[in-house]
Amino acid sequence: MELREMRMFIAVVEEGSVTAAARRLHISQPALSQAMVALERRLGLDLLVRHRTGITLTDAGTTLLAESRAVLARYDQALAALSRHDPPDNVLRLGIPLELPPDLLPGPLAQLGAEYPETRVQARHATTAQQLEGLRNGEIDVGLVRERPAGSDLDATLVCQEQLGVLLARHRADAVATARGVRLDGLAGLEWVGFPRSGSPAWFDELTAILRSHGVSPGDDVRGGDPLIAEVKMAAVTTGHAFALAPPHWSQPMPDEVNLYPLIGSPLVRRTWAAWRADSRRRDLALFVGALEATADQLR
């Protein structure tokens, strides 16, 4: 079991329903419901009895509730003990995802350097799931993540919204593209060259739900493995049997056979949050986050 699953389970029990817990955790109700079903399936136990008016615990669920609270309490104690060994405040460890808008970071980094010249930024690429784990175990100080963190231990602010377009082979686009772009339901029958769910579960679930609602099947091969590099995406798209999603600022080289088209109606919006530990008191981190928010306002 993962710590986030324990937090989800506790929230469901404390709120008395999956719907209320989803609001508390800032995630979708279907995603939380699926997470609970998957947890029960993996453990081979019924944990919750679902009623029209809410939920009650089974004996196994009561045991898991007590053990989860104990594990999380011990985890918090461990973090508190390790806080004595935090790295010097002049190192700001930053997690970043793939495909960030090119105008998002330069200004905030420059402002950080001007106000806190002693602060050195260490940046590393990581998935949303890796960043959230890194924030909670003290490996990074601030992360740029593709889903709003659940729970009260992390704070977050929205810093970017991107209307995704679609990468298509030109000969395939001839049949579905108009002067305005491509309708999402026009991609039905094509394979989505996506990313593994493990990298950002909530964003993956939101995205695939929208695809399905437009008659597009996400496929099963994107549910595991490593993120696909641009060259692999392009190779798959070039065949004409697949499509990939990309932001409007896509800067990777494209073969002549492939083009980026807007999606009519902007049905897919990718959001990026800056996330950090709620108990952080670092002024340089606060300035950096504030500069990100200001840049986001300018880019809207």
Secondary structure, DSSP 8 states (H G I E B T S, - for coil): --HHHHHHHHHHHHHSSHHHHHHHHTS-HHHHHHHHHHHHHHHTS--EEEETTEEEE-HHHHHHHHHHHHHHHHHHHHHHHHGGG---TTEEEEEE-SS--TTTSHHHHHHHHHH-TT-EEEEEE--HHHHHHHHHTTS-SEEEESS---SSSEEEEEEEEEE-EEEEEHHHHHHHB-SS-B-GGGGTTSEE----GGG-HHHHHHHHHHHHHTT----SGGGSSS---HHHHHHHHHTTSEEEEE-TT--S---TTEEEEEBTT---EEEEEEEEETT---HHHHHHHHHHHHHHHHH-
